[in-house]
Amino acid sequence: MTISHEQTAIKATYFSIIGNTILAIIKGLAGFFGNSYALIADAIESTTDIFASFLVLFGLKYANRPADKNHPYGHGRAEPLITFLVVGFLITSASIIAYESIHNIGTPHALPKTWTLFVLAPLIIWKEISFQLVMKKAIETNSSSLKADAWHHRSDALTSVSALIGISIALYFGKGYETADDWAALFASGFILYNSYLIFRPALGEIMDEHLYDGLIEDIRKVALTVEGVVGTEKCFVRKSGMIYHVDLHATVNAEISVKQGHEIAHQLKDVLRNDIPQLGHVLIHIEPNE
């Protein structure tokens, strides 16, 4: 991972922390004084998002530590592990919201205040903008934990949409529909659980070295053929670690050349690959004779 990628990812995480802190306070106060559990549920999720973002920040910094004797491939695998913890926060918040929603559905309470709608509308727009900004940085830096952080913003926006719909129904139909707000919060908890799976699945694939990088492998093969002495490629395996990709590549050369020449071609191929595809980390080249 380059220094610029690390700085980009860390800045995006600080953006999430500050934004979620402000939103958690606004939603919590509006939910409490506006008699809206959907807003309080939204505030709970934003609060868990703050802690999740701090975990992402820790993971990004730890994953960027250089390779050492005990970790020759670096510390990049810390990132998907942190993603698992972030998912744990999401599941916890969804469970709390669901439990409280079910409890409130069976408990008589007052209608939400009308002004809570005017609080929610700009928050929804802001959270969707936050999702787009953080996801852009996640794609730019190849960070799975930053993608998880981005999905926190999207899930937060959608729980706010649920709250908006629930409060609107309760206010429009009036007495007897007070629980619409609570049903909205319950729906939101289900959506949070669904998003948790979407975040968890690619991180699990990263840990398990799942074959997910056909596009990158195609680029590696194309670049390899530009190196003088390389006549073809055979096996090519890619595994992701943090924000970088480690590669094992079998390159075919003329069977008549010396071992020394084959060794030199391998070194040249490695240098060209890492120069042309900056996100590559360790590149192991195995030379095969062209029969």
C-alpha positions in Angstrom: 0.0 0.0 0.0 1.4 3.3 -1.0 1.7 6.2 1.5 -0.8 8.2 -0.6 -3.3 5.4 -0.4 -2.9 5.1 3.3 -3.4 8.9 3.8 -6.4 8.9 1.5 -8.0 6.0 3.4 -7.3 7.5 6.9 -8.7 10.9 5.9 -11.9 9.2 4.7 -12.1 7.4 8.0 -11.7 10.6 10.0 -14.5 12.1 7.8 -16.7 9.2 8.8 -15.9 9.6 12.5 -16.7 13.3 12.6 -19.8 13.0 10.5 -21.3 10.1 12.5 -20.6 11.8 15.8 -22.5 14.9 14.7 -25.4 12.8 13.3 -25.7 10.6 16.3 -26.2 13.6 18.6 -28.7 15.2 16.2 -30.7 12.0 15.8 -30.6 11.1 19.4 -31.9 14.5 20.6 -34.5 14.7 17.8 -35.7 11.2 18.6 -36.0 11.8 22.3 -37.8 15.1 22.2 -39.8 14.2 19.1 -41.2 10.9 20.4 -39.6 8.9 17.6 -38.0 5.5 18.3 -37.1 5.2 14.6 -34.9 8.2 15.0 -33.5 6.9 18.3 -32.8 3.6 16.5 -31.1 5.6 13.8 -29.0 7.4 16.4 -28.0 4.0 17.9 -26.7 2.9 14.5 -24.8 6.1 14.0 -23.2 5.6 17.4 -22.0 2.1 16.6 -20.7 3.5 13.3 -18.4 5.8 15.3 -16.8 2.9 17.1 -16.7 0.9 13.8 -14.9 3.7 12.1 -12.3 3.9 14.9 -11.8 0.1 14.3 -11.3 0.8 10.6 -8.8 3.5 11.4 -6.8 1.2 13.7 -6.9 -1.6 11.0 -5.7 0.7 8.3 -2.7 1.9 10.4 -1.9 -1.6 11.5 -2.2 -3.1 8.1 0.3 -0.6 6.7 3.1 -1.7 9.1 6.1 -3.0 7.1 6.9 -6.7 6.7 9.1 -8.2 9.5 10.6 -11.6 10.4 7.3 -13.0 11.6 5.2 -11.4 8.9 7.1 -11.6 5.6 4.0 -10.6 3.6 3.3 -7.6 5.9 0.3 -7.1 8.1 -2.4 -6.5 5.4 -4.6 -9.4 6.6 -5.5 -7.2 9.7 -7.8 -5.3 7.4 -10.4 -8.0 6.7 -10.2 -9.1 10.3 -11.2 -5.5 11.3 -14.0 -5.7 8.7 -15.3 -8.8 10.6 -15.4 -6.7 13.8 -17.2 -3.9 12.0 -19.8 -6.4 10.9 -20.1 -7.5 14.5 -21.0 -3.9 15.4 -23.6 -3.7 12.7 -25.2 -7.0 13.9 -25.2 -5.8 17.5 -26.9 -2.5 16.6 -29.4 -4.3 14.4 -30.3 -6.7 17.3 -30.7 -3.8 19.8 -32.9 -1.9 17.3 -35.1 -5.0 16.6 -35.5 -5.8 20.3 -36.5 -2.3 21.3 -38.8 -2.0 18.2 -40.7 -5.1 19.1 -41.0 -4.0 22.7 -42.3 -0.5 21.6 -44.8 -2.0 19.2 -46.6 -3.5 22.2 -46.3 -0.4 24.4 -48.8 2.5 23.9 -47.0 5.8 23.2 -47.5 9.2 21.7 -47.3 10.1 18.0 -43.9 11.4 16.8 -43.6 15.2 16.4 -44.0 16.7 12.9 -40.8 18.6 13.0 -38.8 15.3 13.1 -39.4 14.9 9.4 -37.6 18.2 8.7 -34.6 16.8 10.7 -34.5 13.5 8.8 -34.7 14.9 5.2 -31.3 16.7 5.1 -29.7 13.8 7.1 -30.7 11.3 4.4 -29.1 13.4 1.7 -25.9 13.9 3.7 -25.5 10.2 4.5 -25.9 9.2 0.8 -23.3 11.8 -0.2 -21.0 10.4 2.6 -21.5 6.9 1.1 -20.5 8.0 -2.3 -17.5 9.9 -1.1 -16.1 7.1 1.1 -16.9 4.4 -1.4 -15.0 6.3 -4.0 -11.9 6.4 -1.7 -12.4 2.7 -0.9 -12.3 1.7 -4.5 -9.3 4.0 -5.1 -7.3 2.5 -2.3 -8.5 -1.2 -2.6 -9.6 -1.1 1.0 -12.2 -3.7 2.2 -12.5 -2.2 5.6 -13.1 1.3 4.1 -15.8 -0.3 1.8 -17.4 -1.6 5.0 -17.3 1.9 6.5 -18.9 3.3 3.3 -21.7 0.7 3.6 -22.3 2.0 7.1 -23.2 5.4 5.5 -25.6 3.7 3.0 -27.3 1.6 5.7 -27.6 4.7 7.8 -29.2 6.6 5.0 -31.7 3.8 4.3 -32.6 3.4 8.0 -33.3 7.2 8.0 -35.5 6.7 4.9 -37.4 4.0 6.9 -37.8 6.3 9.8 -39.1 9.1 7.5 -41.7 6.7 6.0 -42.7 5.4 9.4 -43.1 8.8 11.0 -45.0 10.1 7.9 -47.5 7.2 8.1 -48.0 7.7 11.8 -48.6 11.5 11.4 -50.8 11.2 8.4 -53.2 8.5 9.8 -52.9 9.8 13.4 -54.2 7.9 16.5 -53.9 4.2 16.2 -50.9 4.3 13.9 -48.3 5.3 16.5 -46.5 2.0 16.0 -45.7 2.8 12.3 -42.6 4.5 13.5 -41.6 1.3 15.4 -42.3 -0.9 12.5 -40.0 1.3 10.4 -37.2 0.8 12.9 -37.8 -2.9 12.8 -37.6 -2.9 9.0 -34.4 -0.9 9.3 -32.8 -3.5 11.6 -33.5 -6.2 9.0 -31.8 -4.1 6.3 -28.8 -3.6 8.5 -28.4 -7.4 8.9 -28.6 -7.8 5.1 -25.9 -5.2 4.6 -23.8 -7.0 7.2 -23.8 -10.0 5.0 -22.8 -7.9 1.9 -19.8 -6.5 3.9 -18.8 -9.8 5.4 -18.8 -11.9 2.2 -15.9 -10.2 0.3 -13.8 -9.9 3.5 -14.2 -13.7 4.0 -13.2 -14.3 0.4 -10.0 -12.2 1.1 -9.1 -14.2 4.1 -9.7 -17.5 2.3 -7.7 -16.4 -0.8 -10.8 -16.9 -2.9 -10.3 -16.5 -6.7 -11.8 -13.0 -7.3 -9.4 -11.1 -9.5 -9.8 -12.2 -13.1 -9.4 -8.6 -14.4 -6.1 -8.1 -12.6 -4.8 -11.5 -13.8 -5.6 -10.5 -17.4 -3.6 -7.3 -16.9 -0.7 -9.2 -15.4 -0.6 -11.6 -18.4 -0.7 -8.7 -20.9 2.1 -6.8 -19.1 4.2 -10.0 -18.9 4.2 -10.4 -22.6 5.8 -7.0 -23.1 9.0 -8.2 -21.4 11.7 -9.3 -23.7 12.3 -13.1 -23.4 8.8 -13.9 -22.1 7.0 -16.0 -24.7 3.9 -16.8 -22.6 2.4 -17.3 -19.2 0.9 -20.3 -17.5 -0.4 -20.3 -13.9 -1.2 -17.0 -12.3 -2.5 -16.8 -8.7 -3.4 -13.5 -6.9 -4.3 -13.0 -3.3 -5.2 -9.7 -1.6 -3.7 -8.5 1.6 -4.9 -5.2 2.9 -4.7 -2.8 0.0 -2.1 -4.7 -2.1 -2.1 -7.9 -4.2 0.5 -10.6 -4.0 1.2 -12.6 -7.2 2.6 -16.0 -8.1 3.2 -16.2 -11.9 4.6 -19.0 -14.1 6.3 -17.4 -17.1 7.4 -19.4 -20.2 10.8 -18.7 -21.8 12.9 -20.2 -24.6 14.1 -23.7 -23.4 17.5 -23.1 -24.9 18.7 -20.2 -22.8 20.9 -20.5 -19.7 19.7 -20.6 -16.1 21.3 -17.2 -15.6 19.4 -15.7 -18.5 16.1 -17.1 -17.2 16.9 -15.7 -13.8 17.5 -12.2 -15.4 14.3 -12.4 -17.3 12.4 -13.3 -14.1 13.9 -10.2 -12.3 13.1 -8.0 -15.2 9.5 -9.3 -15.4 9.0 -8.7 -11.7 10.3 -5.1 -11.9 8.1 -4.3 -15.0 4.9 -5.8 -13.3 5.4 -3.8 -10.1 6.2 -0.6 -12.1 3.2 -0.9 -14.4 0.7 -2.2 -11.8 1.5 -0.2 -8.6 -0.9 -2.1 -6.4 1.1 -5.3 -6.6 3.2 -6.3 -3.5 5.2 -9.5 -3.6 5.7 -11.0 -7.1 7.0 -14.5 -7.3 8.1 -15.6 -10.8 8.5 -19.2 -11.7 10.3 -19.8 -15.0 9.0 -22.6 -17.3 10.8 -23.8 -20.5 8.9 -23.4 -23.8 8.6 -26.9 -25.2 
